[in-house]
Amino acid sequence: MSTPEHETRIYPPPEAIARQAHVSGMDAYRQLCDEAERDYQGYWARLAREFVTWRQPFTQVLDESQAPFFKWFEDGTLNVSYNCLDLNVERGLGDKTAIVFETDDGQVSRHTYRQLLERTCQLANALREAGVKKGDRVVIYMPMSVEGVLAMQACARIGATHSVVFGGFSAQSLRDRIEDAGAVAVITADEQLRGGKQLPLKAIVDEALSLGGCDSVRQVLVYRRTGGNVNFDPARDRWLHDAMAAQPTQCEPEWVGAEHPLFLLYTSGSTGKPKGVQHASGGYLLHAALTTKWTFDLRPDDIFWCTADIGWVTGHTYITYGPLANGATQVVFEGVPTYPDAGRFWRMIQDHKVTIFYTAPTAIRSLIKAAEVNPAADPRNYDLTSLRVLGSVGEPINPAAWEWYHQNVGGGRCPIVDTFWQTETGGHMITPLPGATPLVPGSCSLPFPGIMAAVVDETGKEVPWGQGGILVVKKPWPSMIRTIYGDPERFKKSYYPADFQGKYYLAGDGAVRDAKTGYFTITGRIDDVLNVSGHRMGTMEIESALVSHTELVAEAAVVGRPDDTTGEAVCAFVVLKRPRPEGEEAKRIAKELREWVGKEIGPIAKPKDIRFGDNLPKTRSGKIMRRLLRAIAKGEAITQDTSTLENPAILEQLSQTN
Ligand code: WTA
């Protein structure tokens, strides 16, 4: 990656923030890193006592005896929902607003910690009444809503393991996840409302359950969001409000061991089906609470807003768990940034006096474009002076978008924390801290104190600063993935491969450290995982979806190509079982295949480009040459060596856009 002039600009932490920050200045940052370096377990134990309230205190910190299946604080017991709700009420925050909820059509409601606690208890009791027990899995397929947060908290309260499925996934994807998790219950809504459009969540659940393999599901709880029509199976379905109304507002938490699985979250890898990333309770809660406080420099009077969906890990850690564990007030938003117009985010920051704003580069890039043509979308036309700290997550933020965000949203005053992390890491791994770290646009800067990140070569040897390599984490950390649900071997192979003697956690990203400062820049995935609008997808999954259209498709290969707005776009090369289509026919079939992928996986996976060929570029041994496809997708001239190619003429054909 080249480094244009303005990327090297450095923004020191603003005085006003540095003075009173939780981590104030680089000396404080280094002290924490030194503490972790000197006494790794002691450091995490100290924080685990400070940030988590334990029912039964732990006596062991890290158990490495079954590495890479690490255990943290194993003999400690706790309840995550107790930590997020009861504790705040006990500390006198019962009447504090926990959630300011704004609906798609702009209605605002406020929910105090006491209300959240009482309703969580009611929902937890309803789940218990439905026979859901500690260790059972519950799938949550919900719109962005207070009820979505309650559903997660209620599972945590009774020790059930939740598995939230993003509302943009299809019935087929939902079915796969229900089956893999062996879920006993599903919590959903009649419909989701986003950008003025309804999405029939309950109908999708019905379809998923009818596809087979979901016999484990005994109950479906339905939150009435829109009042739209739904089919009801009285033996299986129950309205959430009915189920809750009958229940007391107290519910004794299930005290669980620190390693008890809090949740599964399915995410894409380079091979096979999405994998159920399993997180533990104690270590996860610690990092969620800790990073929310330090990375955003969270204070009691902040109004925090993370725009992610609870269907992704960002919504888990920085909506459902981190802010509540800190007793914060946060905004939860049902809708989308562009409805009713692209000024929605800025208007909401102004209306709710948001002080900390955390969003994705894709959103920023699309709003930059909107602001160019529509004054109502221009952040400079809103009063955003309440903002103190800005955050970015999910994909690399390009320096131009960073500068725009800093200048036009943050008024040049607000540090931007560019947080690098993953579903598997549970919370921030490499990120600036607003009162400490001088910022360089496009760099996620330095590891969070206690995270031992490094850049290595294929043999696991650290490469010199300035040289690109593979991003690894050298020591286990409390909020790390524990296993892939039902597939411990795949966990080992994916994250602790033999290449590094099984010692280092492999993130799956490439990185380079600045030659002078040691700052990290993430250079992108080194496997077949795509990142489209911050949504993670495997090329293999999309290929499988395409070839499952057995009537039309003979063969398919999927690659990513850079996209100005979405970061990456999905580009599919398809060989049909009929002659290569052209013109209108090609357009029609491409449309059909796009819809097909939408149905198989979900609308987020629909290829932007579909190109048809008589064949795919292959080596003489029959291996598809993806690097050539990537070059073609980018529109680059093929300068690479094609001498091993079986059928060079195919490149020309695939280069033609349909
Ligand atoms: C990418 C999202 C650059 C990276 C929290 C990672 C980033 C994948 C950043 C994980 C960032 C996330 N800069 N790249 N600040 N944050 N990524 O599991 O490729 O949905 O491996 O977790 O997103 O995506 P996931």
Boltz pocket constraint, residues with backbone or C-beta under 6 A from the ligand:
constraints:
  - pocket:
      binder: B
      contacts: [[A, 267], [A, 312], [A, 313], [A, 314], [A, 392], [A, 393], [A, 394], [A, 395], [A, 396], [A, 397], [A, 418], [A, 419], [A, 420], [A, 421], [A, 422], [A, 423], [A, 424], [A, 430], [A, 444], [A, 507], [A, 508], [A, 509], [A, 522], [A, 524], [A, 525], [A, 531], [A, 534], [A, 535], [A, 536]]
      max_distance: 6.0
